[in-house]
Amino acid sequence: MALLATILGMILYKKLLSDIIDNKYINPDDGLNLNFPIKYIEIGEDILQKSCHILSNLELGLNPYIICDKNTYQALGNDIAQTLKSNNIIILDNEAKASEEYINKITGQTSDADYLIGVGSGTINDLCKYASYKMGKKYVIFGTALSMNGYSSANASIKIDGCKKSLQAHLPKAIFIDIDVAKNAPFRLTQSGLGDSICRSTAQADWLLSHYLLDTEYNSAPFELTQKCEEVLFNNSGRLSEKDNFTFEALACNLISSGIGMYIAGGSYPASQGEHMLAHYIESKYPDLPHSYHGEQIGVATLIMSEIQGNILQQNKIDNFSDEKWQKAKEEISKIYISTDRLKNILLNAKCKTQPEELDWNKDIIKKAIKIAPSTRDRFTFLNLT
């Protein structure tokens, strides 16, 4: 029965995703048809052969430039170049950063491109997304690792003058994720993707808190989209280490859905709240800490945030808000709240980091982050109640 429910959940999810791409999805929050700019999302096996037909249908032009690094060139970039019979390929070094330097390098070498083809994950995706936006060109992305939710988001995280900034960009015309390629990526990248996925519950709880206490706008559509694939992923996270195709597909769908949810909401509200504020503060304030991936940071920060939320949800009153507002917020948030223990087990089943000490976050760092992070972004979260 569990397997049947899992298969049914993914079928329903794919039907919903198909409706979004075909512009048949009706947003439950406003009753309007969603006009979605991504025209193809292909997740599965043997994606490369399908992609040629899809790229032809998109009529993007005959002169693409392929952007990759040395690792993703070996993983997929070379095969794409051969399949498309293209010699226009830029291979960045593996230490490439999503920064002004590399944006300028790409724009300087692709002025005659009809469109860009990104081959990679976080850094390559952000570089191609922002470089193509800056040049007024379209792009497509071949995701090589399931490490983050940025494939389907419209913003790019770029370092400007040494500071990481979220910049306005645009969505790709197509997303291709070959599960076999993703399975062969370093497993730590997959663990990072899972860490970036579990914050849905804390982000939704924070957004609902702001909605019920401060009357801020709230959208339910992003969470309707992620529900089915999230259930599959969370219930089977341990199978990621076994390179199980079905679970990898669920992770890919979850990450893609998270990005789409941000597009629907017109911002990062459904996927980035207090847990991201904690992680971003620590990363910016303590740049000399050992390297860790964004998703690893978010996984640990989500556990911290979930514990804060759980403790506050046990309170019958909170200062500065009426009992009526708080009881309504508490009732609705409790429906979607996932316990810290449950979230921790989801990560542990995939052998992910769960302890702050694993990231060299000591008690003083966390204490300062909880105190200062609420002032780093104009969002009201459970951190404001600590």
C-alpha positions as CSV (number, residue, x, y, z in Angstrom):
1,M,0.0,0.0,0.0
2,A,2.8,2.4,0.8
3,L,4.5,1.8,-2.6
4,L,1.1,2.3,-4.3
5,A,0.6,5.6,-2.5
6,T,4.1,6.7,-3.4
7,I,3.6,6.0,-7.1
8,L,0.1,7.6,-7.1
9,G,1.6,10.7,-5.4
10,M,4.2,11.2,-8.1
11,I,1.7,10.6,-10.9
12,L,-0.5,13.4,-9.4
13,Y,2.5,15.6,-9.0
14,K,3.6,15.2,-12.6
15,K,0.0,15.9,-13.7
16,L,0.1,19.2,-11.7
17,L,3.5,20.1,-13.1
18,S,2.3,19.4,-16.7
19,D,-0.6,21.7,-16.1
20,I,1.7,24.5,-15.0
21,I,4.0,24.1,-18.0
22,D,1.0,24.0,-20.4
23,N,-0.5,27.1,-18.7
24,K,-3.6,25.1,-17.5
25,Y,-2.9,25.6,-13.8
26,I,-5.4,27.7,-11.9
27,N,-3.9,29.4,-8.9
28,P,-6.1,28.5,-5.9
29,D,-5.3,31.8,-4.2
30,D,-6.6,34.2,-6.9
31,G,-8.5,31.9,-9.3
32,L,-6.4,33.0,-12.2
33,N,-4.6,31.0,-14.8
34,L,-0.8,30.9,-14.2
35,N,1.2,32.1,-17.2
36,F,4.5,30.2,-16.7
37,P,7.6,31.0,-18.9
38,I,9.4,27.7,-18.6
39,K,8.3,25.6,-21.6
40,Y,9.8,22.2,-20.9
41,I,10.9,20.4,-17.7
42,E,12.4,17.0,-18.4
43,I,13.4,14.8,-15.5
44,G,14.3,11.2,-16.1
45,E,16.7,9.0,-18.0
46,D,18.3,9.3,-21.4
47,I,17.4,13.0,-21.4
48,L,20.1,14.0,-23.9
49,Q,18.3,12.5,-26.9
50,K,15.0,14.1,-26.0
51,S,16.7,17.5,-25.5
52,C,17.6,17.9,-29.2
53,H,14.0,17.6,-30.3
54,I,12.9,20.0,-27.5
55,L,15.6,22.6,-28.3
56,S,14.5,22.5,-31.9
57,N,10.9,23.1,-31.0
58,L,11.8,26.0,-28.8
59,E,13.4,27.8,-31.9
60,L,16.0,29.5,-29.8
61,G,18.5,29.8,-32.7
62,L,21.3,27.8,-34.3
63,N,24.2,29.2,-32.4
64,P,24.2,28.2,-28.7
65,Y,27.1,28.5,-26.3
66,I,27.7,25.7,-23.8
67,I,28.9,26.8,-20.4
68,C,30.3,24.3,-18.0
69,D,33.2,23.6,-15.7
70,K,35.8,20.9,-16.0
71,N,33.8,18.4,-13.9
72,T,30.4,19.0,-15.7
73,Y,32.2,19.0,-19.1
74,Q,33.2,15.4,-18.3
75,A,29.8,14.5,-16.8
76,L,27.6,15.8,-19.6
77,G,29.0,18.9,-21.4
78,N,31.1,17.0,-23.9
79,D,28.1,14.8,-24.8
80,I,25.9,17.8,-25.3
81,A,28.5,19.5,-27.6
82,Q,28.8,16.4,-29.7
83,T,25.1,15.8,-29.9
84,L,24.4,19.4,-31.0
85,K,27.6,19.4,-33.2
86,S,28.7,22.6,-31.5
87,N,32.2,23.9,-31.0
88,N,31.0,26.8,-28.9
89,I,31.9,25.6,-25.5
90,I,33.3,27.5,-22.5
91,I,34.9,25.4,-19.8
92,L,35.4,27.2,-16.6
93,D,37.8,26.0,-13.9
94,N,36.3,24.0,-11.1
95,E,36.9,26.8,-8.6
96,A,34.7,29.2,-10.6
97,K,32.5,31.5,-8.5
98,A,29.2,33.1,-9.2
99,S,30.8,36.5,-9.3
100,E,31.1,39.6,-11.4
101,E,34.5,38.4,-12.7
102,Y,33.0,35.2,-14.2
103,I,29.8,37.0,-15.4
104,N,32.0,39.4,-17.4
105,K,34.1,36.5,-18.7
106,I,30.9,34.7,-20.1
107,T,29.3,37.9,-21.5
108,G,32.6,38.8,-23.2
109,Q,32.9,35.5,-25.0
110,T,29.2,34.9,-25.9
111,S,28.2,38.2,-27.6
112,D,27.3,36.4,-30.8
113,A,25.4,33.5,-29.1
114,D,21.7,33.0,-29.9
115,Y,21.3,31.4,-26.4
116,L,23.2,29.9,-23.6
117,I,23.2,26.3,-22.4
118,G,24.3,25.9,-18.8
119,V,25.7,22.5,-17.7
120,G,26.1,22.3,-14.0
121,S,24.3,23.1,-10.7
122,G,24.5,26.1,-8.3
123,T,27.4,28.2,-9.7
124,I,26.9,27.4,-13.4
125,N,23.2,27.9,-13.1
126,D,23.5,31.3,-11.5
127,L,26.2,32.4,-13.9
128,C,24.2,31.4,-17.0
129,K,21.0,32.8,-15.6
130,Y,22.4,36.2,-14.8
131,A,24.8,36.5,-17.8
132,S,21.9,35.6,-20.3
133,Y,19.6,38.0,-18.5
134,K,22.2,40.8,-18.6
135,M,22.7,40.2,-22.4
136,G,19.0,39.9,-23.1
137,K,19.4,36.3,-24.3
138,K,17.5,33.1,-23.5
139,Y,19.1,30.1,-21.8
140,V,18.4,26.5,-20.9
141,I,20.0,24.5,-18.1
142,F,21.1,20.9,-17.9
143,G,21.3,20.2,-14.1
144,T,24.1,17.8,-13.2
145,A,23.4,17.6,-9.4
146,L,20.4,17.9,-7.2
147,S,22.0,20.3,-4.8
148,M,19.7,23.3,-4.7
149,N,16.3,24.8,-5.8
150,G,17.6,27.5,-8.1
151,Y,17.0,25.8,-11.4
152,S,13.5,27.1,-11.6
153,S,13.9,30.4,-9.7
154,A,14.2,33.8,-11.3
155,N,16.9,35.2,-9.0
156,A,20.6,34.6,-9.2
157,S,23.0,34.7,-6.2
158,I,26.0,36.6,-7.4
159,K,29.0,38.0,-5.5
160,I,29.3,41.8,-6.0
161,D,32.3,43.5,-4.4
162,G,32.8,40.5,-2.2
163,C,29.2,40.3,-0.9
164,K,26.7,37.7,-2.1
165,K,23.6,39.4,-3.4
166,S,20.3,38.0,-4.8
167,L,19.8,39.7,-8.2
168,Q,16.9,39.9,-10.5
169,A,17.4,37.5,-13.5
170,H,15.0,35.3,-15.5
171,L,13.8,31.7,-15.8
172,P,15.2,29.2,-18.3
173,K,13.2,28.2,-21.3
174,A,13.9,24.5,-20.5
175,I,15.2,22.5,-17.6
176,F,16.8,19.0,-18.2
177,I,17.8,16.7,-15.4
178,D,19.2,13.3,-16.2
179,I,18.8,11.2,-13.1
180,D,21.7,9.0,-14.0
181,V,24.0,12.0,-14.2
182,A,22.7,13.3,-10.9
183,K,23.3,10.0,-9.2
184,N,26.9,10.1,-10.3
185,A,27.5,13.6,-8.8
186,P,29.3,13.7,-5.4
187,F,26.8,12.5,-2.9
188,R,27.5,15.5,-0.7
189,L,25.7,17.6,-3.4
190,T,22.6,15.3,-3.1
191,Q,22.7,15.7,0.7
192,S,22.8,19.4,0.2
193,G,19.7,19.3,-2.0
194,L,17.9,17.3,0.7
195,G,19.0,19.9,3.3
196,D,17.6,22.7,1.1
197,S,14.3,20.8,0.8
198,I,13.4,20.2,4.5
199,C,13.1,23.9,5.2
200,R,9.7,24.0,3.6
201,S,8.0,23.4,7.0
202,T,9.9,26.1,8.9
203,A,9.5,28.6,6.0
204,Q,5.8,27.9,5.7
205,A,5.4,28.2,9.5
206,D,7.2,31.6,9.5
207,W,5.1,32.9,6.6
208,L,1.8,31.8,8.3
209,L,2.9,33.5,11.5
210,S,3.4,36.8,9.6
211,H,0.1,36.3,7.8
212,Y,-2.0,35.7,10.9
213,L,-0.2,38.2,13.2
214,L,0.6,41.0,10.8
215,D,-1.9,40.3,8.0
216,T,0.8,40.0,5.4
217,E,-0.1,38.3,2.1
218,Y,0.1,34.5,2.0
219,N,0.0,32.1,-0.9
220,S,-1.0,28.4,-0.6
221,A,-0.2,27.4,-4.2
222,P,3.6,26.9,-3.6
223,F,2.8,24.3,-0.9
224,E,0.2,22.5,-2.9
225,L,2.8,22.0,-5.6
226,T,5.5,20.6,-3.3
227,Q,3.2,18.4,-1.2
228,K,3.2,15.1,-3.1
229,C,6.8,14.9,-4.1
230,E,7.8,16.0,-0.6
231,E,6.0,13.1,1.0
232,V,7.8,10.7,-1.3
233,L,11.2,12.3,-0.6
234,F,10.8,12.5,3.1
235,N,9.5,9.0,3.5
236,N,12.3,7.5,1.4
237,S,15.3,9.8,2.1
238,G,17.4,6.9,3.2
239,R,17.2,5.5,-0.3
240,L,19.2,8.4,-1.7
241,S,22.4,6.8,-0.6
242,E,21.3,3.6,-2.4
243,K,21.1,5.7,-5.6
244,D,17.4,4.8,-6.0
245,N,16.0,6.3,-9.2
246,F,12.6,7.0,-7.8
247,T,13.8,8.8,-4.8
248,F,16.3,10.9,-6.9
249,E,13.4,11.8,-9.1
250,A,11.4,12.9,-6.1
251,L,14.2,15.1,-4.9
252,A,14.5,16.6,-8.4
253,C,10.8,17.3,-8.5
254,N,10.9,18.8,-5.0
255,L,13.7,21.2,-5.8
256,I,12.1,22.2,-9.1
257,S,8.7,22.7,-7.3
258,S,10.4,24.9,-4.7
259,G,11.7,27.2,-7.4
260,I,8.3,27.4,-9.2
261,G,6.7,28.2,-5.8
262,M,8.9,31.2,-5.5
263,Y,7.9,32.3,-9.0
264,I,4.2,31.9,-8.1
265,A,4.7,33.8,-4.8
266,G,6.7,36.6,-6.5
267,G,9.5,36.1,-4.0
268,S,11.4,33.6,-1.9
269,Y,8.7,33.6,0.9
270,P,7.7,29.9,0.6
271,A,11.3,28.6,0.6
272,S,13.4,31.1,2.6
273,Q,12.5,32.5,6.0
274,G,14.1,32.4,9.4
275,E,16.3,29.3,8.7
276,H,17.9,31.1,5.7
277,M,18.3,34.3,7.7
278,L,20.3,32.3,10.4
279,A,22.4,30.5,7.8
280,H,23.1,33.7,5.7
281,Y,24.0,35.7,8.8
282,I,26.5,33.0,9.9
283,E,28.0,32.6,6.4
284,S,28.5,36.4,6.0
285,K,29.7,37.1,9.6
286,Y,32.1,34.2,9.8
287,P,33.7,33.8,6.3
288,D,36.7,31.9,7.7
289,L,34.6,28.9,8.8
290,P,35.4,25.7,6.9
291,H,33.6,25.4,3.6
292,S,30.1,23.9,3.6
293,Y,27.4,23.8,1.0
294,H,24.3,26.0,1.2
295,G,22.0,23.1,1.6
296,E,24.1,21.7,4.5
297,Q,23.8,25.0,6.2
298,I,20.1,25.2,5.6
299,G,19.6,21.6,6.9
300,V,21.2,22.4,10.2
301,A,19.6,25.9,10.5
302,T,16.2,24.3,9.8
303,L,16.6,22.1,12.8
304,I,17.5,25.1,15.0
305,M,14.5,27.0,13.6
306,S,12.1,24.1,14.0
307,E,13.1,23.8,17.7
308,I,12.5,27.5,18.2
309,Q,9.1,27.2,16.5
310,G,8.1,24.1,18.5
311,N,8.9,25.8,21.8
312,I,7.0,28.9,21.0
313,L,4.0,26.9,19.7
314,Q,3.6,25.5,23.2
315,Q,3.0,28.9,24.6
316,N,-0.6,30.1,25.3
317,K,0.2,33.8,25.0
318,I,2.8,35.9,23.3
319,D,3.6,39.6,24.0
320,N,2.2,42.4,21.8
321,F,-0.5,40.3,20.1
322,S,-4.0,39.5,21.0
323,D,-4.9,36.0,22.3
324,E,-7.4,35.6,19.4
325,K,-4.7,36.3,16.7
326,W,-2.1,34.0,18.4
327,Q,-4.6,31.1,18.9
328,K,-5.6,31.3,15.2
329,A,-1.9,31.4,14.1
330,K,-1.0,28.6,16.5
331,E,-3.8,26.4,15.2
332,E,-3.0,26.8,11.6
333,I,0.8,26.5,12.0
334,S,0.5,23.4,14.0
335,K,-1.3,21.7,11.1
336,I,1.8,22.0,8.9
337,Y,4.6,22.0,11.5
338,I,7.0,19.1,11.3
339,S,8.8,18.2,14.5
340,T,12.5,18.7,14.9
341,D,12.9,15.0,15.6
342,R,11.2,14.1,12.3
343,L,13.2,16.5,10.3
344,K,16.4,15.3,11.9
345,N,15.6,11.7,11.1
346,I,14.9,12.6,7.4
347,L,18.5,14.0,7.3
348,L,20.1,11.3,9.3
349,N,18.6,8.6,7.0
350,A,20.5,10.1,4.2
351,K,23.6,10.5,6.4
352,C,23.4,14.3,6.2
353,K,24.9,16.7,8.7
354,T,22.5,17.6,11.6
355,Q,24.7,19.1,14.3
356,P,25.9,22.7,14.4
357,E,29.3,21.5,15.4
358,E,29.7,19.6,12.1
359,L,29.7,23.1,10.5
360,D,31.9,24.6,13.2
361,W,28.9,26.6,14.5
362,N,29.5,26.9,18.2
363,K,26.9,28.1,20.8
364,D,28.1,31.7,20.7
365,I,27.7,31.8,16.9
366,I,24.2,30.4,17.1
367,K,23.2,32.7,20.0
368,K,24.4,35.8,18.1
369,A,22.6,34.6,14.9
370,I,19.3,34.1,16.7
371,K,19.6,37.6,18.1
372,I,20.8,39.5,15.0
373,A,19.5,37.6,12.0
374,P,15.9,39.0,12.4
375,S,17.3,42.5,11.6
376,T,19.0,41.3,8.3
377,R,15.8,41.0,6.3
378,D,12.4,42.7,6.3
379,R,10.5,39.5,7.3
380,F,8.6,38.7,10.5
381,T,9.5,35.2,11.6
382,F,9.5,33.2,14.8
383,L,13.0,34.7,15.4
384,N,11.2,37.9,16.2
385,L,9.5,36.2,19.1
386,T,12.6,34.9,20.8
